[in-house]
Amino acid sequence: MLTKKAQPPVDPVLGLAAQAIETGEYSRARQLLKESMANDMENPETYNLLGISYEKEGNLLKASRFYRVAYYMDQTFQAAADNLERVCQFWRKDSKDIQWGLSIDGR
């Protein structure tokens, strides 16, 4: 009988970083994300959130770099693909189109 593979626990630091981004505390978010990377450098959600922090701050070049890393790590991670596509377009959609890609808090 096949059973569902257990999902790894979500890093709670990512949720805190997402909250910091939502409140405009981009430096704090990046500090939290660095802490998260110390535990798992291969989590594409971390790099996607770094991209969001830079995009919200207006630095699209840095944002695209982190979205690209997240997408490179997991080509099935649709949030990173959507975010990368958005920041690389000549026209900008509203930031409400940002894809968080987190499996917590309904984001």
Backbone as CSV, one residue per row, in Angstrom:
resi,resn,N_x,N_y,N_z,CA_x,CA_y,CA_z,C_x,C_y,C_z
1,MET,0.833,-1.177,0.000,0.000,0.000,0.000,0.882,1.247,0.000
2,LEU,0.568,2.187,-0.881,1.326,3.429,-0.958,0.797,4.429,0.054
3,THR,1.713,5.120,0.680,1.314,6.177,1.609,1.924,7.479,1.135
4,LYS,1.314,8.569,1.543,1.856,9.878,1.188,3.180,10.085,1.895
5,LYS,4.112,10.640,1.166,5.400,10.970,1.750,5.217,12.178,2.668
6,ALA,5.766,12.097,3.856,5.637,13.199,4.812,6.382,14.424,4.296
7,GLN,5.748,15.566,4.416,6.375,16.820,4.025,7.334,17.265,5.122
8,PRO,8.489,17.795,4.735,9.397,18.306,5.760,8.756,19.491,6.470
9,PRO,9.084,19.693,7.734,8.487,20.820,8.452,8.897,22.146,7.819
10,VAL,7.965,23.070,7.804,8.242,24.392,7.255,9.074,25.168,8.268
11,ASP,10.088,25.841,7.782,10.945,26.647,8.645,10.138,27.836,9.168
12,PRO,9.908,27.922,10.481,9.106,29.033,11.015,9.756,30.395,10.783
13,VAL,11.060,30.413,10.576,11.751,31.678,10.316,11.264,32.284,8.999
14,LEU,10.894,31.442,8.045,10.388,31.956,6.770,9.089,32.725,6.973
15,GLY,8.247,32.239,7.860,7.008,32.953,8.169,7.282,34.303,8.800
16,LEU,8.254,34.347,9.703,8.627,35.622,10.328,9.205,36.584,9.297
17,ALA,10.006,36.053,8.388,10.591,36.898,7.336,9.497,37.444,6.420
18,ALA,8.526,36.604,6.083,7.419,37.063,5.234,6.638,38.176,5.927
19,GLN,6.421,38.032,7.225,5.724,39.085,7.979,6.535,40.375,7.972
20,ALA,7.844,40.257,8.131,8.704,41.447,8.120,8.635,42.141,6.757
21,ILE,8.609,41.369,5.689,8.499,41.958,4.349,7.165,42.684,4.211
22,GLU,6.100,42.051,4.672,4.771,42.656,4.558,4.668,43.977,5.308
23,THR,5.439,44.130,6.381,5.398,45.373,7.159,6.494,46.351,6.751
24,GLY,7.223,46.027,5.691,8.240,46.942,5.181,9.571,46.880,5.903
25,GLU,9.768,45.870,6.731,11.031,45.709,7.466,11.973,44.806,6.659
26,TYR,12.457,45.328,5.540,13.221,44.513,4.601,14.568,44.061,5.158
27,SER,15.249,44.930,5.886,16.540,44.538,6.475,16.352,43.422,7.491
28,ARG,15.319,43.553,8.305,15.018,42.501,9.294,14.690,41.190,8.584
29,ALA,13.913,41.274,7.531,13.558,40.066,6.777,14.813,39.389,6.236
30,ARG,15.714,40.179,5.678,16.936,39.591,5.114,17.813,38.974,6.202
31,GLN,17.831,39.574,7.383,18.582,38.986,8.491,17.983,37.632,8.885
32,LEU,16.668,37.576,8.964,15.996,36.311,9.287,16.270,35.262,8.209
33,LEU,16.269,35.684,6.963,16.504,34.744,5.867,17.940,34.229,5.880
34,LYS,18.880,35.062,6.304,20.262,34.587,6.457,20.329,33.509,7.537
35,GLU,19.573,33.703,8.617,19.517,32.687,9.675,18.947,31.383,9.120
36,SER,17.911,31.505,8.318,17.295,30.322,7.722,18.281,29.596,6.809
37,MET,19.061,30.370,6.052,20.052,29.767,5.154,21.130,29.016,5.921
38,ALA,21.409,29.442,7.142,22.408,28.744,7.950,21.961,27.313,8.231
39,ASN,20.644,27.101,8.285,20.104,25.758,8.530,19.878,24.972,7.247
40,ASP,19.523,25.672,6.171,19.210,24.991,4.911,19.485,25.936,3.748
41,MET,20.638,25.792,3.146,21.022,26.676,2.037,20.335,26.305,0.731
42,GLU,19.623,25.191,0.706,19.035,24.716,-0.543,17.517,24.822,-0.570
43,ASN,16.964,25.739,0.207,15.518,25.931,0.228,15.158,27.073,-0.722
44,PRO,14.493,26.781,-1.833,14.177,27.842,-2.792,13.230,28.904,-2.234
45,GLU,12.420,28.550,-1.233,11.518,29.538,-0.632,12.307,30.693,-0.020
46,THR,13.461,30.383,0.550,14.299,31.419,1.157,14.741,32.426,0.105
47,TYR,15.201,31.939,-1.031,15.687,32.819,-2.089,14.540,33.589,-2.741
48,ASN,13.379,32.964,-2.831,12.209,33.658,-3.352,11.851,34.835,-2.441
49,LEU,11.886,34.601,-1.129,11.584,35.679,-0.185,12.642,36.785,-0.242
50,LEU,13.893,36.419,-0.423,14.924,37.447,-0.596,14.608,38.294,-1.825
51,GLY,14.194,37.637,-2.892,13.807,38.367,-4.093,12.657,39.318,-3.826
52,ILE,11.667,38.853,-3.084,10.524,39.702,-2.755,10.977,40.919,-1.957
53,SER,11.879,40.704,-0.999,12.330,41.832,-0.172,13.004,42.901,-1.028
54,TYR,13.801,42.478,-1.995,14.459,43.456,-2.865,13.482,44.078,-3.857
55,GLU,12.548,43.293,-4.356,11.564,43.848,-5.286,10.713,44.908,-4.599
56,LYS,10.248,44.614,-3.402,9.420,45.570,-2.664,10.200,46.851,-2.370
57,GLU,11.505,46.721,-2.240,12.364,47.873,-1.979,12.690,48.634,-3.269
58,GLY,12.357,48.032,-4.413,12.578,48.697,-5.692,13.833,48.271,-6.427
59,ASN,14.564,47.303,-5.895,15.795,46.842,-6.532,15.478,45.595,-7.368
60,LEU,15.052,45.830,-8.597,14.617,44.721,-9.449,15.772,43.842,-9.909
61,LEU,16.963,44.410,-10.038,18.109,43.607,-10.452,18.433,42.543,-9.397
62,LYS,18.527,42.963,-8.138,18.792,41.988,-7.072,17.627,41.013,-6.932
63,ALA,16.421,41.524,-7.054,15.250,40.651,-6.955,15.321,39.557,-8.013
64,SER,15.631,39.940,-9.241,15.678,38.945,-10.317,16.766,37.910,-10.068
65,ARG,17.861,38.322,-9.473,18.940,37.368,-9.169,18.466,36.304,-8.180
66,PHE,17.771,36.734,-7.133,17.312,35.764,-6.135,16.168,34.902,-6.668
67,TYR,15.282,35.484,-7.468,14.230,34.672,-8.092,14.852,33.626,-9.012
68,ARG,15.900,34.030,-9.716,16.574,33.099,-10.631,17.199,31.938,-9.854
69,VAL,17.818,32.231,-8.719,18.411,31.176,-7.887,17.317,30.229,-7.391
70,ALA,16.210,30.798,-6.913,15.104,29.963,-6.420,14.581,29.062,-7.531
71,TYR,14.435,29.618,-8.718,13.934,28.831,-9.843,14.952,27.768,-10.267
72,TYR,16.224,28.118,-10.246,17.273,27.156,-10.596,17.254,25.965,-9.636
73,MET,17.014,26.244,-8.360,17.001,25.179,-7.357,15.817,24.234,-7.531
74,ASP,14.697,24.778,-8.002,13.495,23.955,-8.169,12.661,24.524,-9.311
75,GLN,12.796,23.920,-10.483,12.088,24.412,-11.660,10.579,24.180,-11.582
76,THR,10.122,23.458,-10.572,8.679,23.275,-10.388,8.102,24.298,-9.409
77,PHE,8.939,25.160,-8.861,8.503,26.171,-7.894,7.895,27.341,-8.666
78,GLN,6.588,27.279,-8.841,5.892,28.225,-9.706,5.978,29.663,-9.208
79,ALA,6.011,29.862,-7.900,6.093,31.225,-7.363,7.355,31.923,-7.862
80,ALA,8.485,31.238,-7.816,9.741,31.833,-8.280,9.690,32.093,-9.779
81,ALA,9.122,31.164,-10.534,9.014,31.345,-11.985,8.152,32.561,-12.313
82,ASP,7.022,32.694,-11.634,6.128,33.830,-11.874,6.784,35.152,-11.488
83,ASN,7.462,35.158,-10.341,8.116,36.385,-9.888,9.246,36.784,-10.833
84,LEU,10.019,35.814,-11.272,11.113,36.093,-12.203,10.566,36.651,-13.511
85,GLU,9.523,36.035,-14.011,8.920,36.514,-15.257,8.416,37.946,-15.098
86,ARG,7.783,38.225,-13.965,7.220,39.557,-13.743,8.305,40.636,-13.702
87,VAL,9.386,40.413,-12.951,10.399,41.465,-12.817,11.243,41.616,-14.076
88,CYS,11.218,40.623,-14.937,12.002,40.704,-16.167,11.204,41.284,-17.332
89,GLN,9.962,41.634,-17.111,9.150,42.242,-18.158,9.418,43.737,-18.208
90,PHE,9.148,44.317,-19.358,9.339,45.753,-19.504,8.268,46.541,-18.770
91,TRP,7.119,45.959,-18.617,6.058,46.615,-17.869,5.905,45.893,-16.548
92,ARG,5.401,46.595,-15.565,5.276,46.022,-14.231,3.820,45.789,-13.894
93,LYS,3.556,44.661,-13.337,2.250,44.411,-12.756,2.283,44.959,-11.336
94,ASP,1.162,45.036,-10.742,1.065,45.496,-9.365,1.740,44.485,-8.436
95,SER,2.287,44.962,-7.332,2.971,44.062,-6.401,2.016,43.055,-5.766
96,LYS,0.705,43.257,-5.917,-0.223,42.260,-5.383,-0.102,40.943,-6.146
97,ASP,0.558,40.966,-7.305,0.765,39.757,-8.096,1.963,38.937,-7.626
98,ILE,2.664,39.394,-6.596,3.819,38.659,-6.081,3.352,37.307,-5.560
99,GLN,4.068,36.270,-5.918,3.756,34.911,-5.480,4.675,34.542,-4.324
100,TRP,4.114,34.372,-3.143,4.907,34.105,-1.945,5.509,32.708,-1.961
101,GLY,4.801,31.723,-2.442,5.351,30.378,-2.531,5.560,29.687,-1.203
102,LEU,4.907,30.160,-0.163,5.038,29.539,1.150,3.851,28.631,1.406
103,SER,4.094,27.599,2.144,3.019,26.671,2.467,2.467,26.935,3.866
104,ILE,2.636,28.175,4.346,2.119,28.532,5.668,1.246,29.769,5.551
105,ASP,0.380,29.959,6.496,-0.458,31.156,6.602,-1.274,31.450,5.358
106,GLY,-1.514,30.494,4.507,-2.350,30.708,3.338,-1.792,31.675,2.319
107,ARG,-0.486,31.927,2.336,0.113,32.844,1.354,0.261,32.137,0.046
